[in-house]
Amino acid sequence: MWAIIGICLLALIISIIEVPSLVKKKLKKEMIVFFCFLSIAVTFSILLSLQINIPSILKIIEIIYAPVSKVVFSFLQ
């Protein structure tokens, strides 16, 4: 519970530090990207603090590219 509160407070502090400069410079696209990355990071951090097993992104990439690599290697042999 305290870890989740700490993660949310840290995300709030980061937002308070970064957002005013983005608003001042009128960087709307950068602000959208900032909040997307921040929300992804907060989500993963909360999941890890709850000890939920998160699959590795490398496994997903391997599943996608394994058939492609087999075809490429078959042409090279």
C-alpha angles and dihedrals in degrees: 000000000000091000091056092049090049092050092050092047091049091050089050092051091049090050092049090052099044108032100064092059091048091050092046091053091042093236100159098162092049090050091053091051090046092054092045092054092042092051092048091050093047091048093051092044092052091047090051092048088053087051093240112160110244115197116236117256088225090068091055091048090048092052091051099045102035094086091045093052091049090055092047093048091048089057092048095053 
